């Protein structure tokens, strides 16, 4: 990931230093358990725990010859261990170390992502409650429909991100697996008790059947969850972008004192953060298909998945982390303009009340078809002549035969459209 979108907290998880530290811990735990059950000498396990260390530059130098990163790592660490090194990496295969380590790294990044997602959810909840009664027009197909509140709009995102949190929790559990089963996964050269021991020590689940690699459907599910989360981030971002249009301007990203919107036009205040998140979200979703394709490996193992994961896993988790942090900033600092919301609500002279009038006519005994025609005729006259809907309704003789003038005013009162907002918040947003 380019530095522009990196946060050090999550970037360091994917560093070579952290990866080799995890590898070393896995190897030490394997030796510990093998010593406990009498497979290798206890002295060897102690030596491995005490002396095992690595040098990244040396590993890279060795790998140029071996063309195998794990072998290069083993050779380098063995140099420091000394005579007990013959029991280092004893009975296991590269995939045991690589895959278990990969699970740990994904889990570490996922926990950071989870923390940021929880903050996002809290901020959305607080904002939705704050603007619970801030009336605005709801839009269907981009066209004025009926009134809602800005708080209700935000609450839909609140629940959407809560669902992502539930999915993420399940995905974290699914990727938190350890596989130490040796070549082709038969436990022929490694006691099954070793896998269980390592898993417990690393706070992972012990894989059921792993072949030589951990089944990639686990990781595919994880990246699918990130893909859905990215789509939710983009949905929110697109909403902000649309509501920030000059002609709308119901909300606006925070614009700092020295910020510049355009190199050519000094007046510009662009929704650049939301646009940025729209793009990043597209990038995050790009991982979904490759993660699915990684499920399909030859027989018990090939490495067609390896290059994909080495590139994809760091980049996508870093991007997701960055996106959530940026999203939280947008939510917390969002500028809301209730006056503009009210102005836009009334832009069409009250046409957002057509449904209420139609329902009243049906209540009075008219067929739905006739009620629809009567209201639509008045609505189109209002639309074409840019008049007030209530005035047109009062002039509609067919309508006023059924509904009195004073009742028309009551029906089209905006409060009637929002009578259940309190119930929604009381029963749904807890």
N, C-alpha and C positions, 0 to 999 in steps of 0.2 A: 504494500500500500504506500502511496506517496505520502511524504511527511505532512502535507496539508490536511490530511484526514486521519492522522495517527494520534492516538492518545497513549502516552508512555505506559500507563497502568496495564493496558491490554496488549500493547505491542511487545513488551518484555516476555509475556507468556510464550510467544512464538520465537523467541531468541534461541540461538544454538546453546547458549549457556543454560537456559532453563530446560531445554530438551535433554541435554546430556546429564543434567542433575537428576531429572526424573528417571532416565535410563539407569543411572548409577544406583538410585534408591531401589528400583525394581530388582536389579541384579543382586544387591545386598540382601534384600528380603528373600529372594530365591535361595541364596546360599544359607541364610539363617535357618530356613525351614528344612532344607536338605540336611543340615548338620543336626538339627533337633531329632530327625527321624533316622539318623544314622547312615545317610547316603554319602556324605562327604565328611572329612574330619572337622571337628569343632574348631580346631586351630585355623583351618583354612577359612572358615566363615568369619572368624574374628579378624584375620588378616585382611580379608576382602572389605569388611566394614571399616577397618581402621585405615587401610592404605589406599583404597580405591579413589583415584582422582583422574582428571583428564586435562588435556591441553588442546584447545580448539584448533590452533594453528598446526599442531602436530598431527591431529586427526585429519585435517584437510590435506596435509602433505601426503600422509599414508594413503588416503582415499584415491589420490591421483594414480597410485600404482594398483591398489586392490580393486578399484572400480566398485567398491561395496562399502557403504558408510558404516554399517554395523561392525563389519570385520575390522575396519580402520579404527573404530572406537575401541573394540575389544583389544586389539594389538597395543593401542596407546595406554589403556588402563592397566593392562597386564604388566607393562613395564614397571609401573609403580608398585604393583602388588608383590611382585617377586615370585618365589617358588610356589606359592599357593595359587598362582594365577591359572594353573591347570584346572582348577575347580570353578573358575569364573566363567559364567555363561554355560554351566555344565547341564547338558541334557535338554537345553532349550533351543529354539530357533529364532531367527531375526524378527519374525512377525510377532512373536510373543512379546518382545520388548517394544517394538515400534507401535503395535496396535494398542497395547495397554497404556503406553505413554500418550498416544494420540487421544485416547479416551480421557485421560487426565487433563490434557491441555484444552480439549473442547469443554470439559466440565468447568475448568478454571475460567475460561472466557465466558461461558454461559452464565456463571454466577454473577459476573460483573454486568452482563447484559440484563440479567434478571433485576439486579439492584436498580439500574437505570429505568427499566420498564416500570417497576413499582413506584418510583418517583413520578414518572409520567402519569400513572394512574391516579396518584394522590392529587397532583396538580389539576388534572381534568375534573376530578370530583369537586375540588374546592371551587374551581371556576364555574362549574355547572350550577352549583348551589348559589354562588354569588349572583349569577345572571338568570336565576330561575324565572323571574317575572319580567325580564327585559324582552318586550315584544318586538317581533320582527316578522317579515314575510317569509313563509316557506315557499320553496320553488320546486316545480316539477317540470322537467325538460328545460330548465333554466328560465321558465316562465312563472310569474306570480301565481301562487296557488291559494293557500290559506295561511293565516297567522300561526306562528309558533313562538317559542321564546329562544333566545340565544343559549340559555341554560339547558334547554331540552336538546338543542342541536349538539352541544358539547357532551351531554350525557350519553348520546349514542356512541360517541368515540370512547367515552369512559368504559362502557360495557364491552366494546369491541376489543380494547386493549386488555381488559380483564380476561377475556376469552383467550387472548394470546398468552397471557401469563399462565393460565391453566395448561394450555398446550405446551408451553415451554417447560413447565415443571415436569410434565410427563416425559417430555423429550430428554431432559437432563437425566432423569432416572434411567431411561432406555440406553443412553450412551455411556452411562457410568458402569462400564463392564471391564473385567480383567480376563484375559485369555492367556494362560501359561500351560499349553497342552502339547508342545513339541511339534516336530514335523508332521504334517497332514492332520494334526489334531487328535491323535490316538492315545496320547499319554504314554506311548511306548518307552520313551526315554526320560520321562519326568513323572514323579508321583502326583496323582490328582490332588493330594493334600497340599501341595505347594501352591497351586492356583488359588485354593480357598484361603490359604494363609495370606498370600500377597493381596488378594482382594480385600480381606478384612482389614489389613494394615493400611491400605490405601483408601479405605472407605468406598470401595467399589462393589459391584455385584459380580459374582463368579459366573462367567459365560456358560451356557448350557452345553451346546455343541458348537464348536467354532471352526471346524475344518482346520486349515493352517492360519486363517485370518478370522478376525471378528466379522460376522456377517454385516455387509454394508447397508442393509435395510435400516439398521439402527441410525446410521449417520444420515441416510437419505431423509428419514423422518425429521431429524433435527434441522437440516437445511430447508426442508419444506416449511417447518414452523417459522424459521427466520424469513422465508419468502412471504408467508402470509402476514407476518408482522410488518415487513417492508411495505406491503400493499396497504396496510392500515395507515402507516406513516405517510404514504403518498396520498391516500384519500384525504387525510387531514390537511396536508400541504396544499393540495389542489383547492380545497374549500377556502383556505386562507387566501390563496392567490385570486380566486374569483371574488371573494368578498372585499378584497383590497383594490379592485379596479376603480379608477377615478370616478366613473359614473355610479358606482355602488358605495364604496368606502364605508362599509359598516364595521370593519375591523382593519387593523394595520399592524404589521410587524413593528417592533420598536426600532426607531431610527436614532442612533446616537449622535452626539453633538458634532463630531468631526467626520461623520460618515459621509460618503459620496455615493450618489445614486447613478451618476452618469459622467463619463469623461467629457461629454459635449453639452449636456443639458443640466445646468445646476439645480433646476427645480425638481428633478426626479427623486422619488422615494420608492424604490422598487422592492418587491417581495423576494429578495434574492435568497434568503434563507430557505424559504418554502420551495423555491425553484431548485435550489441545491438538493434538498431532500427528495424532491421528485426524481432527480437524476440518480442519486445514490440508491434509492429504492429499486429502480430498474436494474441497477448493477447487482444488488443483493439477490434479487429474484433470478438472476442469470445462473446462480449456483444450483438451482433446483434440478434442472435436467441433467447436468453432469453427475450430480449426486445419485440420481436414479440410475444412470448408466453404469455407475460404479458397482451397483449391486450384482451385475452380471459378470462373473469371473470364470475362468476356465477351471473346471474340476475343483480341486481342493485349494488352489491358489494360483494367481498370476500377479503381476505388479502393474497392470494397466490402470488401476485405481490410484497408484502411488503418486504419480506426477500431478494428477488432478488435485488430490488432497493437499499436497505440499504447497501448491499455489493458492487453491481455493479457500481452504480452511482459515489461514491467517487473514487473508484479504477480506473475506466475507464477514467474519466475526468482528474484525476491526471496523469495517464499514458500518455494521449494525450498531456497535457501541457508539460510534461517532454520531450516527443518525439520531439515536435516542437522546444523547446529550444535547444535541442541537435542537431537537424537538421540544425538550423540556424548557430550554431557554425561550423558544417562541411562545409556548403556552404561558409561562410565568410573566413574560414582559409584554404580552399582547395588549394592544390598545383597542378599546371597544368604544364605538360611537352610537349610543342609543338614540340620539336625535336623528342621525342619518337613517337608522333602522326605521324610526317612526315615519320619517319623510318618505322613504321608499315604500313603506307599507301603504301609504295613502296616495301613491303616485297615480293609480288607476281609478281614483274616485270611489273606492269602496267595492270594487269588483270582486274582492276576495270573499265577499259574503254571499255569492250566488248559491252556494250549496245550502246554506241555512235557509234562504228564502224558498228554494225548491222543496226542501224537507217540510217546511211549514205548509206549503200548498198541498203536498201529499197528505199531511196530517189532517188538512181540512176536507179531504175527500177526492182530490183530483188524481187522475192516473199519473204515473211517473212520466210517461211520454208527454202528456199535455203540460204538466208542471215544468218539465225541462224546456219545452218550446217557449212558454210564456217568459221564463227567466232569461233564456238565451236571447230572445228578441230584445229585451231591455238591456241586457249586457252588451250586445253588439251595438246598440244605439249609443250607450255610454262610451264604448270603445271608439267608435267612429267620430263622435261629436266632442269627445274629451270633456264630458260633463260629469256630474255627480250621480252615482248609481241610485242613491235614495231619491233624488229628484225625478229621475226617469221612471222609477218604480211607482211613485205617487201619481204620475201621469198615465200609467198603464191601467186603463179602465177594467180590463179583463182581470187584472190582479187585485185591484182595490175593491172589487166586488166581494172578494174572499178575505182579504187582509186589510184591516183599517190602517190609516196613515200613521197613527201613533204607535201601532204595533210593529210597523216596518222599521221605525227608528230603534225600537227595542231589539228586534231580531238582528239587525246589522251592527249592534254594539260589539266592539272587538272583545269585550270581556266574555261574551258568550262562547267565543272560540277557544277560550283558555280555561274553562271552568274545571277541568280535571287535571290541570298542571300540578296542583298541590297533592292530589291523590297519587300521581305518578312518582313524584319525588318522595313522598312519605312511604310508599310501598315498594319502590324499586331501588332507590338510591339510599343505602343505609351505611 
